[in-house]
Amino acid sequence: MPTNVSRPAALLFDVDGTIAETEDAHRRAFNQAFADFNIDIVWDQKMYRSLLAVAGGKERIRHYLSKHEPERIAAISPQVDDLHAVKTRHFRDLAAAGAIALRPGVMRLMAEARTHGIPIAIATTMTRPSLEALFTPILGPGALDRFSAIATGDRVEAKKPAPDIYLLALSTLGLAATDCVALEDSHIGVTAARSAGLPVIATPSLYTDHDDFSAATTVLSDLGEPGAPCRHIAGKAFPGDIVTVDALTAWMGA
């Protein structure tokens, strides 16, 4: 590796599907909320996969109604905020029960980045209560204090695929996009990060493995673990079969 290549200035992580396989828990939580409100809507995996093209839970409900059941918009739209609040509570319960699996290599890479003094940021359409629900069982109380910046969808004007969430995270960090790395799992997330000027490593997840990742800098199966290497799928070659700080440094300098 050239001696003048610097380590990444920061790692910016999406959450849903990137840090953890959260999407099926979100789907189950939405369905439970619909049932609680006596609304006969059930999203199966095929339907929910298609709805992930829309960022944000409230937006997802409204999009579903407008596309699939427009005759129910007037009856359900006034309940969307309350529906989403109940859905968030169910998601917290699922997270606390250990129903959400972390993806390979995520905690290892975060720990290594902290060892090297590299800031870790979150750029997600999730709300802070949902983030706390996800991370507290894993990292303990004050889990979110480990992140140098947390940019959530409720803090920006436009959610992904707009770049706003990433621009907010970069502004909070005070860093240039080209010096950092974004980690994503979806087409809309990759689009948002690239629009913000970030190089992107995409790791397709359970619900996004059929997305178009042509805009990603590199597409890998996951971040890899010792004894369980990641696979290069598309884009710029990645040095090695585990995503480490040194490998990211070499990748950025290549």
Helices and strands as residue ranges (DSSP letters): E 11-13, E 20-21, H 23-36, H 45-51, H 57-68, G 70-72, H 73-76, G 77-79, H 80-96, E 101-102, H 106-115, E 120-124, H 128-139, G 143-146, E 149-152, G 153-155, H 164-173, G 177-179, E 181-184, H 187-195, E 200-202, E 218-220, E 232-235, H 245-253
